[in-house]
Amino acid sequence: MTKYILDCDTGVDDTLAIALGMGIAGDKVLAVVSSYGMAPLDYTNRNTKYVVQLLNKTQIPIIAGANKPLVRERKYGGMFHGLDGVGNTLEEKGLEEGVQSNIEQIAELIDDEAENEVILVTTGPLTTLARLIKDYAKSVERLKDIVIMGGAVTTEGNASVFAEANL
């Protein structure tokens, strides 16, 4: 049976992705990974917990993914999703500062399932996936598939003329 891990930088668009993913996959969602992206990890982790709670799916674990890019410094402009990722609608409620990445826990979750059974769905920056490949390549090889949301087809990228934020 195929199962899913959702890796999101939970902002406005990823909130919808989580809701759709859980609505379609239901109990086949093994975990939701919160990663930096449209906001720092502290905020996206809070946002992810809030969305999962709203969907009444609190039995699904939330794992902190990447907290920064591998090489460069991440800048948060708030242009698309506000400084907190969700249009500054949640104020500071539920914010835990200093959330630590736990990439090893994601690898363990993949390893606990049968080979070729887990699909990793990423809707944010690919840094968590990059860290998994770098540090837990054997776990990544066990994945059935990787589905990525990102790119721009008929327009300039949203990070620069040539780049899109997730890629």
DSSP file with accessible surface (Angstrom, degrees, kcal/mol):
  #  RESIDUE AA STRUCTURE BP1 BP2  ACC     N-H-->O    O-->H-N    N-H-->O    O-->H-N    TCO  KAPPA ALPHA  PHI   PSI    X-CA   Y-CA   Z-CA
    1    1 A M              0   0  140      0, 0.0     2,-0.2     0, 0.0   113,-0.1   0.000 360.0 360.0 360.0 128.4    0.0    0.0    0.0
    2    2 A T        -     0   0   30    116,-0.1     2,-0.3   142,-0.0   116,-0.2  -0.481 360.0-172.4 -71.0 136.9    1.4    3.4   -1.0
    3    3 A K  E     -a  118   0A  43    114,-2.8   116,-2.7    -2,-0.2     2,-0.4  -0.848   9.5-137.6-126.9 165.4    2.0    5.9    1.8
    4    4 A Y  E     -ab 119  29A  71     24,-2.8    26,-3.3    -2,-0.3    27,-0.8  -0.940  13.9-163.7-132.1 145.2    3.0    9.5    1.7
    5    5 A I  E     -ab 120  31A   0    114,-2.2   116,-3.0    -2,-0.4     2,-0.5  -0.999  20.6-151.4-120.8 124.8    5.3   12.0    3.5
    6    6 A L  E     -ab 121  32A  13     25,-2.2    27,-4.1    -2,-0.4     2,-0.6  -0.862   6.9-165.5 -98.9 126.1    4.4   15.6    2.7
    7    7 A D  E     +ab 122  33A   0    114,-3.4   116,-2.9    -2,-0.5   117,-0.5  -0.945  23.9 164.8-114.3 109.5    7.3   18.1    2.9
    8    8 A C  E     - b   0  34A   2     25,-3.1    27,-2.6    -2,-0.6     2,-0.7  -0.917  48.2-146.3-129.8 150.4    5.9   21.7    3.0
    9    9 A D        -     0   0    2     -2,-0.3    29,-0.4    25,-0.2     5,-0.3  -0.663  49.7-134.5-104.6  71.6    7.0   25.2    3.8
   10   10 A T        +     0   0    0     -2,-0.7     2,-0.2    34,-0.2    37,-0.2   0.010  53.9 128.1 -50.3 101.5    3.5   25.8    5.2
   11   11 A G  S  > S-     0   0    0     36,-0.1     4,-2.1    75,-0.1    75,-0.2  -0.466  79.1 -59.1-125.3-156.7    2.3   29.0    3.9
   12   12 A V  H  > S+     0   0   84     73,-1.1     4,-1.3     1,-0.2    74,-0.1   0.942 135.3  41.6 -60.9 -49.9   -1.0   29.8    2.1
   13   13 A D  H  > S+     0   0   65      1,-0.2     4,-2.0     2,-0.2    -1,-0.2   0.915 114.8  50.4 -68.2 -39.2   -0.4   27.4   -0.9
   14   14 A D  H  > S+     0   0    0     -5,-0.3     4,-2.8     1,-0.2    -1,-0.2   0.812 101.7  62.6 -71.7 -27.9    1.0   24.6    1.2
   15   15 A T  H  X S+     0   0   43     -4,-2.1     4,-2.3     2,-0.2    -1,-0.2   0.943 107.4  44.4 -58.5 -45.3   -2.0   24.8    3.6
   16   16 A L  H  X S+     0   0  107     -4,-1.3     4,-2.9     2,-0.2     5,-0.2   0.915 111.6  53.2 -64.9 -41.5   -4.2   23.9    0.6
   17   17 A A  H  X S+     0   0   31     -4,-2.0     4,-2.9     1,-0.2    -2,-0.2   0.910 109.7  48.0 -61.6 -42.1   -1.7   21.2   -0.5
   18   18 A I  H  X S+     0   0    0     -4,-2.8     4,-2.8     2,-0.2     5,-0.3   0.936 112.4  48.9 -63.9 -46.1   -1.8   19.6    3.0
   19   19 A A  H  X S+     0   0   36     -4,-2.3     4,-2.2    -5,-0.2    -2,-0.2   0.935 115.5  43.6 -60.7 -45.3   -5.6   19.7    3.1
   20   20 A L  H  X S+     0   0   99     -4,-2.9     4,-2.5     2,-0.2     5,-0.3   0.932 113.8  51.0 -65.2 -45.0   -5.9   18.1   -0.4
   21   21 A G  H  X S+     0   0   19     -4,-2.9     4,-3.2    -5,-0.2     5,-0.5   0.925 114.2  42.7 -59.3 -45.0   -3.2   15.6    0.4
   22   22 A M  H  X S+     0   0    5     -4,-2.8     4,-1.6     1,-0.2    -1,-0.2   0.856 113.1  53.7 -72.0 -32.5   -4.9   14.5    3.6
   23   23 A G  H  < S+     0   0   67     -4,-2.2    -2,-0.2    -5,-0.3    -1,-0.2   0.892 119.3  33.6 -67.4 -37.2   -8.3   14.5    2.0
   24   24 A I  H  < S+     0   0  148     -4,-2.5    -2,-0.2    -5,-0.2    -3,-0.2   0.925 130.6  31.1 -83.5 -48.1   -7.1   12.3   -0.8
   25   25 A A  H >< S+     0   0   17     -4,-3.2     3,-2.3    -5,-0.3    -3,-0.2   0.705  82.0 173.2 -89.2 -21.3   -4.6   10.0    1.0
   26   26 A G  G >< S+     0   0   17     -4,-1.6     3,-1.5    -5,-0.5    -1,-0.2  -0.219  71.9   4.6  54.7-124.9   -6.3   10.1    4.5
   27   27 A D  G 3  S+     0   0  134      1,-0.3    -1,-0.3   -24,-0.0    -5,-0.1   0.475 116.5  80.8 -74.0  -0.5   -4.6    7.7    6.9
   28   28 A K  G <   +     0   0   92     -3,-2.3   -24,-2.8    -6,-0.1     2,-0.7   0.500  66.2 101.8 -83.5  -3.1   -1.9    6.9    4.3
   29   29 A V  E <   -b    4   0A   6     -3,-1.5   -24,-0.2   -26,-0.2     3,-0.1  -0.743  52.1-173.8 -81.5 115.2   -0.1   10.1    5.2
   30   30 A L  E     -     0   0A  27    -26,-3.3     2,-0.3    -2,-0.7   -25,-0.2   0.822  61.5 -23.8 -78.1 -36.0    2.8    9.0    7.4
   31   31 A A  E     -b    5   0A   0    -27,-0.8   -25,-2.2    29,-0.2     2,-0.5  -0.974  50.2-126.1-167.9 160.0    4.0   12.5    8.4
   32   32 A V  E     -bc   6  62A   0     29,-2.3    31,-2.2    -2,-0.3     2,-0.5  -0.991  25.4-151.8-116.8 125.4    4.0   16.2    7.4
   33   33 A V  E     -bc   7  63A   0    -27,-4.1   -25,-3.1    -2,-0.5     2,-0.5  -0.861   4.7-151.3 -97.9 127.2    7.5   17.7    7.3
   34   34 A S  E     +bc   8  64A   0     29,-2.4    31,-3.9    -2,-0.5     2,-0.3  -0.881  21.8 176.0 -99.2 128.9    7.7   21.4    8.0
   35   35 A S        -     0   0    1    -27,-2.6    32,-0.2    -2,-0.5     4,-0.2  -0.906  35.1 -97.1-128.2 158.2   10.6   23.2    6.3
   36   36 A Y        +     0   0    8     30,-2.4     2,-0.2    -2,-0.3    91,-0.1  -0.199  69.3 110.4 -61.0 166.5   11.8   26.8    6.0
   37   37 A G  S    S+     0   0    1      2,-1.8    -1,-0.1    30,-0.1   -27,-0.1  -0.662  81.2  21.2 167.5-100.1   10.7   28.6    2.8
   38   38 A M  S    S+     0   0   25    -29,-0.4    47,-0.3    -2,-0.2    40,-0.2   0.608 139.1  10.3 -71.1 -10.0    8.2   31.4    2.7
   39   39 A A  S    S-     0   0    0     -4,-0.2    -2,-1.8    45,-0.2    45,-0.1  -0.964  99.6 -75.6-155.5 165.3    9.0   31.9    6.4
   40   40 A P    >>  -     0   0   36      0, 0.0     4,-2.3     0, 0.0     3,-0.9  -0.216  50.9-103.0 -63.0 159.7   11.6   30.6    8.9
   41   41 A L  H 3> S+     0   0    7     26,-0.4     4,-2.9     1,-0.3     5,-0.3   0.845 119.0  62.6 -55.6 -38.3   11.2   27.1   10.3
   42   42 A D  H 3> S+     0   0   37      1,-0.2     4,-1.6     2,-0.2    54,-0.5   0.915 111.0  39.6 -53.5 -43.6    9.7   28.3   13.6
   43   43 A Y  H <> S+     0   0   54     -3,-0.9     4,-3.0     2,-0.2    -2,-0.2   0.910 115.1  48.7 -75.3 -44.6    6.8   29.8   11.7
   44   44 A T  H  X S+     0   0    0     -4,-2.3     4,-2.6     2,-0.2    -2,-0.2   0.878 110.8  52.7 -67.9 -31.9    6.3   27.0    9.2
   45   45 A N  H  X S+     0   0    9     -4,-2.9     4,-2.4    -5,-0.2    -1,-0.2   0.938 112.0  45.4 -64.3 -45.6    6.4   24.4   12.0
   46   46 A R  H  X S+     0   0    9     -4,-1.6     4,-2.4    -5,-0.3    -2,-0.2   0.939 113.3  50.2 -60.8 -45.4    3.7   26.4   13.9
   47   47 A N  H  X S+     0   0    1     -4,-3.0     4,-2.6     1,-0.2    -2,-0.2   0.908 110.1  50.2 -61.1 -42.2    1.7   26.8   10.7
   48   48 A T  H  X S+     0   0    0     -4,-2.6     4,-2.7     2,-0.2     5,-0.3   0.931 110.5  48.9 -63.2 -46.2    1.9   23.1    9.9
   49   49 A K  H  X S+     0   0   73     -4,-2.4     4,-2.3     1,-0.2    -1,-0.2   0.914 111.6  50.7 -59.2 -41.7    0.7   22.1   13.4
   50   50 A Y  H  X S+     0   0   76     -4,-2.4     4,-2.6     2,-0.2    -2,-0.2   0.933 112.0  45.8 -63.8 -45.5   -2.2   24.6   13.1
   51   51 A V  H  X S+     0   0   11     -4,-2.6     4,-2.0     2,-0.2    -2,-0.2   0.935 112.9  49.6 -64.5 -46.2   -3.3   23.2    9.8
   52   52 A V  H  <>S+     0   0    3     -4,-2.7     5,-2.4     1,-0.2    -1,-0.2   0.905 112.2  49.2 -60.7 -39.4   -3.1   19.6   10.9
   53   53 A Q  H ><5S+     0   0  127     -4,-2.3     3,-1.7    -5,-0.3    -1,-0.2   0.926 108.7  52.3 -65.9 -43.9   -5.0   20.4   14.0
   54   54 A L  H 3<5S+     0   0  118     -4,-2.6    -1,-0.2     1,-0.3    -2,-0.2   0.856 108.8  51.2 -59.1 -35.2   -7.7   22.2   12.0
   55   55 A L  T 3<5S-     0   0   62     -4,-2.0    -1,-0.3    -5,-0.2    -2,-0.2   0.434 112.5-123.4 -82.5   0.4   -8.0   19.1    9.8
   56   56 A N  T < 5S+     0   0  131     -3,-1.7    -3,-0.2    -4,-0.2     3,-0.1   0.894  76.3 123.8  57.6  44.2   -8.4   17.0   13.0
   57   57 A K    > < +     0   0   50     -5,-2.4     3,-2.3    -6,-0.1    -4,-0.2  -0.189  15.9 139.4-122.8  37.8   -5.4   14.8   12.0
   58   58 A T  T 3   +     0   0   95      1,-0.3    -1,-0.1    -5,-0.2     4,-0.1   0.625  61.2  72.4 -65.3 -10.8   -3.3   15.3   15.1
   59   59 A Q  T 3  S+     0   0  115     -3,-0.1    -1,-0.3     2,-0.1    -2,-0.1   0.679  79.5  89.1 -75.1 -14.6   -2.3   11.6   15.0
   60   60 A I  S <  S-     0   0   10     -3,-2.3   -29,-0.2    -8,-0.1   -30,-0.1  -0.721  85.2-124.2 -85.0 122.5   -0.1   12.4   12.0
   61   61 A P        -     0   0   57      0, 0.0   -29,-2.3     0, 0.0     2,-0.5  -0.322  12.6-144.3 -69.0 149.1    3.3   13.4   13.2
   62   62 A I  E     -c   32   0A  45    -31,-0.2     2,-0.4    -4,-0.1   -29,-0.2  -0.968  17.5-167.1-111.4 125.0    4.9   16.7   12.2
   63   63 A I  E     -c   33   0A   3    -31,-2.2   -29,-2.4    -2,-0.5     2,-0.5  -0.944  22.2-122.1-116.2 134.1    8.7   16.5   11.7
   64   64 A A  E     -c   34   0A  10     -2,-0.4    38,-3.1    36,-0.3   -29,-0.2  -0.624  35.2-175.2 -76.5 123.0   10.9   19.5   11.4
   65   65 A G        -     0   0    0    -31,-3.9    38,-0.1    -2,-0.5   -30,-0.1   0.121  47.0 -15.2 -93.4-145.8   12.8   19.5    8.1
   66   66 A A        -     0   0    0      1,-0.1   -30,-2.4    59,-0.1    -1,-0.3  -0.247  48.2-166.1 -61.5 140.6   15.5   21.8    6.8
   67   67 A N        +     0   0   59      1,-0.2   -26,-0.4   -32,-0.2    -1,-0.1   0.453  70.0   4.8-107.1  -3.2   15.8   25.1    8.6
   68   68 A K  S    S-     0   0  137    -32,-0.1    -1,-0.2   -28,-0.1     5,-0.1  -0.973  88.5 -77.2-167.6 163.0   18.0   26.9    6.0
   69   69 A P        -     0   0   11      0, 0.0     5,-0.1     0, 0.0    -2,-0.1  -0.219  42.8-116.2 -63.0 160.4   19.5   26.5    2.5
   70   70 A L  S    S+     0   0  101      1,-0.1     3,-0.0     3,-0.1     0, 0.0   0.880 100.2   1.1 -65.4 -38.3   22.5   24.3    2.2
   71   71 A V  S    S+     0   0  145      1,-0.0     2,-0.1     2,-0.0    -1,-0.1   0.781 117.8  52.9-120.7 -55.4   24.8   27.1    1.0
   72   72 A R  S    S-     0   0  154      1,-0.1     2,-0.4    -4,-0.0    -1,-0.0  -0.301  81.9 -98.9 -89.6 171.6   23.3   30.6    0.8
   73   73 A E        -     0   0  154     -5,-0.1     2,-0.4    -2,-0.1    -1,-0.1  -0.712  34.8-128.4 -88.8 136.9   21.4   32.7    3.3
   74   74 A R        -     0   0   59     -2,-0.4     2,-0.4    -5,-0.1   -37,-0.0  -0.701  18.9-154.1 -85.8 134.8   17.7   32.7    3.0
   75   75 A K        -     0   0  154     -2,-0.4     2,-0.7   -36,-0.0     0, 0.0  -0.917   2.2-151.2-110.6 136.0   16.0   36.1    2.9
   76   76 A Y        +     0   0   73     -2,-0.4   -38,-0.1     1,-0.1     7,-0.1  -0.898  25.1 162.6-109.9 106.5   12.4   36.6    4.1
   77   77 A G        -     0   0   70     -2,-0.7    -1,-0.1     5,-0.1     6,-0.1   0.698  37.0-141.7 -95.1 -23.2   10.7   39.4    2.3
   78   78 A G     >  +     0   0   23      4,-0.3     4,-1.4   -40,-0.2     5,-0.2   0.602  58.0 132.9  73.7  10.7    7.1   38.5    3.1
   79   79 A M  T  4 S+     0   0  149      1,-0.2     4,-0.1     2,-0.2    -1,-0.1   0.884  76.4  25.7 -65.1 -38.5    6.0   39.6   -0.4
   80   80 A F  T  4 S+     0   0  107      2,-0.1    -1,-0.2   -42,-0.1     3,-0.1   0.879 140.2  11.2 -93.8 -44.3    3.9   36.5   -1.2
   81   81 A H  T  4 S-     0   0   27      1,-0.3     6,-3.2   -43,-0.2     7,-0.5   0.177 104.1-103.1-125.7  17.3    2.7   35.1    2.1
   82   82 A G    ><  -     0   0   12     -4,-1.4     3,-1.0     5,-0.2    -1,-0.3  -0.021  52.6 -66.8  76.5 169.8    3.6   37.6    4.8
   83   83 A L  T 3  S+     0   0  101      1,-0.2    -1,-0.2    -5,-0.2    -5,-0.1   0.725 136.9  45.8 -70.0 -18.9    6.5   37.3    7.1
   84   84 A D  T 3  S-     0   0    5     -3,-0.2    -1,-0.2   -45,-0.1   -45,-0.2   0.412 113.4-112.1-104.0   1.1    5.0   34.3    8.9
   85   85 A G  S <  S+     0   0    0     -3,-1.0   -73,-1.1   -47,-0.3    -3,-0.2   0.206 104.9  69.3  92.8 -19.6    3.9   32.4    5.7
   86   86 A V  S >  S-     0   0   18    -75,-0.2     3,-0.9   -74,-0.1    -4,-0.2  -0.179 121.2 -85.0-127.4  42.2    0.2   32.8    6.3
   87   87 A G  T 3  S-     0   0   42     -6,-3.2    -5,-0.2     1,-0.2   -76,-0.0   0.778  74.9 -73.8  66.3  26.5   -0.4   36.5    5.7
   88   88 A N  T 3  S+     0   0   95     -7,-0.5    -1,-0.2     1,-0.1     3,-0.1   0.854  98.8 131.9  55.4  39.2    0.4   37.4    9.3
   89   89 A T    <   +     0   0   96     -3,-0.9    -2,-0.1     1,-0.2    -1,-0.1   0.664  60.4  52.9 -94.9 -17.9   -2.9   35.9   10.5
   90   90 A L  S >  S-     0   0   14      1,-0.3     3,-1.4     2,-0.0    -1,-0.2   0.422  83.1-158.9-100.0   2.2   -1.8   33.7   13.4
   91   91 A E  T 3   -     0   0  153      1,-0.2    -1,-0.3    -3,-0.1    -2,-0.1  -0.266  60.5 -45.9  50.9-135.8    0.2   36.4   15.3
   92   92 A E  T >  S+     0   0  109      3,-0.0     3,-1.9     2,-0.0    -1,-0.2   0.344  93.9 135.1-108.1   8.0    2.6   34.6   17.6
   93   93 A K  T <  S+     0   0  121     -3,-1.4     3,-0.1     1,-0.3    -3,-0.0  -0.316  77.8   5.6 -64.6 133.7    0.2   32.0   19.0
   94   94 A G  T 3  S+     0   0   57      1,-0.2     2,-0.5   -45,-0.0    -1,-0.3   0.546  89.5 150.0  75.5   9.2    1.8   28.5   19.1
   95   95 A L    <   -     0   0   33     -3,-1.9     2,-0.6   -49,-0.0    -1,-0.2  -0.622  27.7-167.8 -81.7 123.5    5.2   29.7   18.0
   96   96 A E    >   -     0   0   99    -54,-0.5     3,-0.6    -2,-0.5     2,-0.1  -0.952  16.6-142.6-108.1 113.6    8.1   27.6   19.4
   97   97 A E  T 3  S+     0   0  160     -2,-0.6   -56,-0.0     1,-0.2    -2,-0.0  -0.456  76.9  25.8 -77.0 147.6   11.4   29.4   18.8
   98   98 A G  T 3  S-     0   0   43      1,-0.2    -1,-0.2    -2,-0.1     2,-0.1   0.799  73.4-176.2  76.2  30.4   14.4   27.4   17.9
   99   99 A V    <   -     0   0   21     -3,-0.6     2,-0.4     1,-0.1    -1,-0.2  -0.387  19.4-137.4 -59.7 132.5   12.7   24.4   16.3
  100  100 A Q        -     0   0  143     -2,-0.1   -36,-0.3   -59,-0.1    -1,-0.1  -0.786  12.1-114.1-100.6 138.0   15.5   21.9   15.4
  101  101 A S        -     0   0   29     -2,-0.4   -36,-0.2     1,-0.1   -35,-0.1  -0.330  23.5-168.8 -61.8 146.9   15.6   19.9   12.1
  102  102 A N     >  +     0   0   63    -38,-3.1     4,-1.1     1,-0.1     3,-0.4  -0.501  24.1 153.9-138.1  65.9   15.2   16.2   12.4
  103  103 A I  H  > S+     0   0    5      1,-0.2     4,-2.1     2,-0.2     3,-0.3   0.866  72.7  62.6 -62.8 -34.9   16.2   14.8    9.0
  104  104 A E  H  > S+     0   0   99      1,-0.2     4,-2.6     2,-0.2    -1,-0.2   0.891  98.5  55.4 -59.3 -39.2   17.2   11.5   10.7
  105  105 A Q  H  > S+     0   0   73     -3,-0.4     4,-2.1     1,-0.2    -1,-0.2   0.877 106.1  51.5 -63.8 -34.9   13.6   10.9   11.8
  106  106 A I  H  X S+     0   0    1     -4,-1.1     4,-2.1    -3,-0.3    -1,-0.2   0.944 110.1  48.8 -66.2 -45.2   12.3   11.3    8.2
  107  107 A A  H  X S+     0   0    1     -4,-2.1     4,-2.7     1,-0.2    -2,-0.2   0.916 110.7  51.1 -60.3 -42.0   14.9    8.7    7.1
  108  108 A E  H  X S+     0   0   91     -4,-2.6     4,-1.9     1,-0.2    -1,-0.2   0.895 107.4  53.2 -63.2 -39.7   13.8    6.3    9.9
  109  109 A L  H  X S+     0   0   34     -4,-2.1     4,-0.5     2,-0.2    -1,-0.2   0.917 111.2  46.0 -62.5 -42.3   10.1    6.8    8.9
  110  110 A I  H >< S+     0   0    2     -4,-2.1     3,-1.3     1,-0.2    -2,-0.2   0.936 112.7  50.7 -64.0 -45.0   11.0    5.8    5.3
  111  111 A D  H 3< S+     0   0   68     -4,-2.7    -1,-0.2     1,-0.3    -2,-0.2   0.778 101.4  62.3 -67.4 -26.0   13.1    2.8    6.5
  112  112 A D  H 3< S+     0   0  127     -4,-1.9    -1,-0.3    -5,-0.2     2,-0.2   0.659  98.0  69.8 -74.1 -14.9   10.3    1.6    8.7
  113  113 A E  S << S-     0   0   35     -3,-1.3     3,-0.1    -4,-0.5     5,-0.1  -0.597  99.9 -84.7-100.0 163.5    8.0    1.0    5.7
  114  114 A A    >   -     0   0   54     -2,-0.2     3,-1.1  -113,-0.1     4,-0.3  -0.317  57.9 -89.9 -63.2 148.4    8.4   -1.6    2.9
  115  115 A E  T 3  S+     0   0  114      1,-0.2    28,-0.2     2,-0.1    -1,-0.1  -0.289 111.8  16.1 -59.9 143.3   10.7   -0.6    0.1
  116  116 A N  T 3  S+     0   0   95     26,-3.0    -1,-0.2     2,-0.1    27,-0.2   0.799 100.9 101.8  62.0  32.2    9.0    1.2   -2.8
  117  117 A E    <   +     0   0   37     -3,-1.1  -114,-2.8    25,-0.5     2,-0.4   0.633  61.4  73.3-113.6 -22.0    6.0    2.0   -0.6
  118  118 A V  E     -a    3   0A   2     24,-0.4    26,-2.8    -4,-0.3    27,-1.0  -0.821  56.7-162.6-105.2 133.4    6.5    5.7    0.3
  119  119 A I  E     -ad   4 145A  21   -116,-2.7  -114,-2.2    -2,-0.4     2,-0.6  -0.958  12.2-147.2-109.5 127.4    6.1    8.7   -1.9
  120  120 A L  E     -ad   5 146A   2     25,-2.1    27,-3.0    -2,-0.5     2,-0.6  -0.850  12.8-165.3 -93.8 122.5    7.8   11.9   -0.8
  121  121 A V  E     -ad   6 147A  32   -116,-3.0  -114,-3.4    -2,-0.6     2,-0.5  -0.954   4.5-168.2-111.4 116.8    5.7   14.9   -1.9
  122  122 A T  E     +ad   7 148A   0     25,-3.1    27,-2.4    -2,-0.6  -114,-0.2  -0.920  21.5 165.3-110.8 129.8    7.6   18.3   -1.7
  123  123 A T        +     0   0   10   -116,-2.9  -114,-0.2    -2,-0.5  -115,-0.2   0.152  67.9  46.4-123.5  15.6    5.8   21.6   -2.0
  124  124 A G  S    S-     0   0    0   -117,-0.5    25,-0.2     1,-0.3   -87,-0.1  -0.605 108.6 -31.2-134.5-163.0    8.5   23.8   -0.7
  125  125 A P    >   -     0   0   11      0, 0.0     3,-0.6     0, 0.0    -1,-0.3  -0.210  55.5-127.6 -55.7 150.0   12.3   24.2   -1.1
  126  126 A L  T 3> S+     0   0   45     40,-0.8     4,-2.6     1,-0.2     5,-0.2   0.230  79.4 108.1 -88.8  17.9   14.1   21.0   -1.9
  127  127 A T  H 3> S+     0   0   15      2,-0.2     4,-2.8     1,-0.2     5,-0.2   0.879  75.2  52.9 -67.6 -38.2   16.6   21.3    0.9
  128  128 A T  H <> S+     0   0    3     -3,-0.6     4,-2.4     2,-0.2    -1,-0.2   0.946 112.0  46.9 -61.8 -43.9   15.1   18.6    3.1
  129  129 A L  H  > S+     0   0   14     -4,-0.2     4,-2.8     1,-0.2    -2,-0.2   0.926 111.1  52.0 -61.8 -43.5   15.3   16.2    0.1
  130  130 A A  H  X S+     0   0   33     -4,-2.6     4,-2.7     1,-0.2    -2,-0.2   0.917 110.5  47.8 -60.5 -42.2   18.9   17.4   -0.6
  131  131 A R  H  X S+     0   0   64     -4,-2.8     4,-2.8     2,-0.2     5,-0.4   0.882 110.8  51.6 -67.7 -36.3   19.9   16.7    3.0
  132  132 A L  H  X S+     0   0    0     -4,-2.4     4,-2.8    -5,-0.2     8,-0.3   0.936 112.0  46.4 -62.4 -45.6   18.2   13.2    2.8
  133  133 A I  H  < S+     0   0   86     -4,-2.8     4,-0.4     1,-0.2    -2,-0.2   0.926 116.6  45.3 -61.9 -43.2   20.1   12.4   -0.4
  134  134 A K  H  < S+     0   0  151     -4,-2.7     3,-0.2    -5,-0.2    -2,-0.2   0.925 129.8  20.7 -67.5 -45.4   23.4   13.7    1.2
  135  135 A D  H  < S+     0   0   75     -4,-2.8    -3,-0.2    -5,-0.2    -2,-0.2   0.667 135.4  29.3-103.0 -20.0   23.1   12.0    4.6
  136  136 A Y    >X  +     0   0   70     -4,-2.8     4,-1.9    -5,-0.4     3,-0.7  -0.313  63.9 150.9-138.8  52.4   20.6    9.1    4.1
  137  137 A A  H 3> S+     0   0   44     -4,-0.4     4,-2.4     1,-0.3     5,-0.2   0.860  73.5  57.8 -57.2 -38.7   21.0    8.1    0.4
  138  138 A K  H 3> S+     0   0  157      1,-0.2     4,-0.8     2,-0.2    -1,-0.3   0.883 106.3  49.6 -61.8 -36.8   19.9    4.5    1.2
  139  139 A S  H X4 S+     0   0    5     -3,-0.7     3,-0.8     2,-0.2     4,-0.5   0.920 109.5  50.9 -67.4 -42.2   16.6    5.7    2.6
  140  140 A V  H >< S+     0   0   24     -4,-1.9     3,-1.6    -8,-0.3    -2,-0.2   0.899 104.5  58.0 -63.0 -37.9   16.0    7.9   -0.5
  141  141 A E  H 3< S+     0   0  123     -4,-2.4    -1,-0.3     1,-0.3    -2,-0.2   0.778  99.5  60.3 -62.4 -25.0   16.7    4.8   -2.7
  142  142 A R  T << S+     0   0   63     -4,-0.8   -26,-3.0    -3,-0.8   -25,-0.5   0.631  82.3 108.5 -77.8 -15.0   13.8    3.0   -0.8
  143  143 A L    <   -     0   0   12     -3,-1.6   -24,-0.2    -4,-0.5     3,-0.1  -0.339  64.6-145.7 -64.7 145.9   11.3    5.6   -1.9
  144  144 A K  S    S-     0   0  103    -26,-2.8     2,-0.3     1,-0.3   -25,-0.2   0.885  76.0 -25.3 -73.4 -40.1    8.7    4.6   -4.5
  145  145 A D  E     -d  119   0A  93    -27,-1.0   -25,-2.1     2,-0.0     2,-0.4  -0.980  51.0-131.6-165.3 164.6    8.7    8.1   -6.0
  146  146 A I  E     -d  120   0A  52     -2,-0.3     2,-0.5   -27,-0.2   -25,-0.2  -0.999  18.8-164.2-128.5 126.2    9.3   11.8   -5.4
  147  147 A V  E     -d  121   0A  70    -27,-3.0   -25,-3.1    -2,-0.4     2,-0.4  -0.958   9.5-166.2-113.8 128.9    6.7   14.4   -6.4
  148  148 A I  E     -d  122   0A  78     -2,-0.5     2,-0.6   -27,-0.2   -25,-0.2  -0.945  14.0-154.9-121.2 133.7    7.9   18.0   -6.6
  149  149 A M        +     0   0   78    -27,-2.4     2,-0.3    -2,-0.4    -2,-0.0  -0.926  51.1  96.1-102.3 120.6    5.8   21.2   -6.9
  150  150 A G        +     0   0   34     -2,-0.6     2,-0.1    15,-0.0    -2,-0.1  -0.878  34.5  72.0 170.7 157.9    7.8   24.0   -8.4
  151  151 A G        -     0   0   40     -2,-0.3     2,-0.4    16,-0.0    14,-0.1  -0.267  54.1-111.3 110.9 166.2    8.7   25.9  -11.6
  152  152 A A        -     0   0   48      1,-0.1     5,-0.1    -2,-0.1    12,-0.0  -0.995  22.3-177.3-138.3 130.0    7.1   28.3  -13.9
  153  153 A V  S    S+     0   0  144     -2,-0.4    -1,-0.1     3,-0.1     4,-0.1   0.904  80.7  18.6 -96.7 -50.1    6.2   27.5  -17.5
  154  154 A T  S    S+     0   0  140      2,-0.1     2,-0.3     0, 0.0    -1,-0.1   0.193 120.8  47.1-112.7  16.5    4.8   30.6  -19.2
  155  155 A T  S    S-     0   0  106      6,-0.0     3,-0.1     1,-0.0    -3,-0.1  -0.933  90.8 -79.9-146.5 169.7    6.1   33.3  -16.9
  156  156 A E        -     0   0  121     -2,-0.3     6,-0.2     1,-0.1     5,-0.2  -0.293  59.3 -93.0 -65.2 160.0    9.3   34.5  -15.2
  157  157 A G        -     0   0   15      4,-1.2     7,-0.3     3,-0.4    -1,-0.1  -0.202  25.4-125.4 -68.3 165.6   10.2   32.8  -12.0
  158  158 A N  S    S+     0   0   65      1,-0.1     6,-0.2    -3,-0.1     3,-0.1   0.517 107.9  46.6 -93.6  -4.7    9.0   34.2   -8.7
  159  159 A A  S    S-     0   0   66      4,-2.3     2,-0.3     1,-0.5     5,-0.2   0.700 133.0 -26.0-102.6 -29.5   12.5   34.4   -7.1
  160  160 A S  S    S-     0   0   61      3,-1.7    -1,-0.5     1,-0.0    -3,-0.4  -0.931  80.6 -77.3-163.5-178.0   14.2   35.9  -10.1
  161  161 A V  S    S+     0   0   75     -2,-0.3    -4,-1.2     1,-0.2    -1,-0.0   0.872 133.1  25.8 -58.9 -33.0   13.7   36.1  -13.9
  162  162 A F  S    S+     0   0  201     -6,-0.2     2,-0.4    -5,-0.0    -1,-0.2   0.524 114.0  70.4-110.1  -8.3   15.2   32.6  -14.1
  163  163 A A        -     0   0   36     -6,-0.1    -4,-2.3    -3,-0.1    -3,-1.7  -0.881  56.0-153.4-121.6 148.4   14.4   31.0  -10.7
  164  164 A E    >   -     0   0   31      3,-0.5     3,-1.4    -2,-0.4    -7,-0.1  -0.894  32.5-115.8-113.3 146.0   11.4   29.8   -8.9
  165  165 A A  T 3  S+     0   0   28     -2,-0.4    -1,-0.1     1,-0.3   -15,-0.0   0.801 111.6  46.0 -55.7 -37.9   11.4   29.8   -5.0
  166  166 A N  T 3         0   0   10    -41,-0.1   -40,-0.8     1,-0.1    -1,-0.3   0.691 360.0 360.0 -79.5 -19.3   11.1   26.0   -4.6
  167  167 A L    <         0   0  109     -3,-1.4    -3,-0.5   -42,-0.1    -1,-0.1  -0.902 360.0 360.0-115.1 360.0   13.7   25.1   -7.2
